[in-house]
């Protein structure tokens, strides 16, 4: 099977947003290859070290929030097809 690593990286970055704490830190217990690719893309700082979390760059923080909402958020009731407005 051919794996689209860009899609994996997007999902990992979105999941980093889920574990966000202290504003820009996220737990790094995810796939190490993906973490390395995110570092090379400039979305997180170097994940190698004793810390159990990784720091997201400004770009990585914004992108992780966007991807989290895109991949995991439910659409607003008014945006769902056939939804009625409650007035």
N, C-alpha and C positions, 0 to 999 in steps of 0.2 A: 504494500500500500504506500502510495506517495503521500507524505504529510506536508501540509501547508504550514510551515513554521511561523509565518507572519500571523496567521489566525491564532495559533497557539500563543504567540507573544501578546496579541491583543487580549486574549482571555486572561492570561497571567497578569497583565497590567491592570485589567479591570478588577481582578481578585485582590491585587495589592491595595486598591482603593477600599475594598471591603474591610481590610485589616488595618487601615490607617489610624495612627495615633500620634500624639505630639505634633500635629499639623502636617508633617512631611515624612514620617517614618511608618514603615509597614513591615509586618512579619515576613521573613524571607524563606519560609519552609516550602517553597515551590520548586519546580524543576530547575536544576542548576544551569542547564544549557539555555533555557529560556531567559533566566536571570542574566546570564552572560550576554545574550543577544540584546536584551533591553539596555544593558550597560553600554554596549557598543553603539547603540542607536541614540545614546545620550538622554535616556528617559529615567535612569536611576544612576546613582553613584556606585562605585565599585562595591559589589556585594561580598567580596572576599574579606574575611576577618572574623573575629570572635563574636561580634554583635549578632544578636538573633533577629535583628531587623535591618532594613536597608532604607536609605534616604532617597526619595524621589526628587528629581530636578523640577524646576518650575514647569517646564514643558511636560514632563512625565506626570506631574500632579494633575495638570489640566486635562491631559489626554486620558489618564486613568479614570477621572470622574466622567468624562464624556463616554468612554467605552463601557463603564459600569452601567450608566443609564441606558445606553444603547442595547447592551446585551442582557441586562437583568431587570430593568424597571418595567412595571406594568404600565400600559398606556393610561392616560387620564380618562375618566369615564366619558367626558365630552368628546374625546378623540376617537373613541371606539365606534365602529360602524353600527348604525342603528340606535345609538345612545340618545336618550332624550334629556334635554336640559330640565333641571328642577327649579322652577321659578314660582 
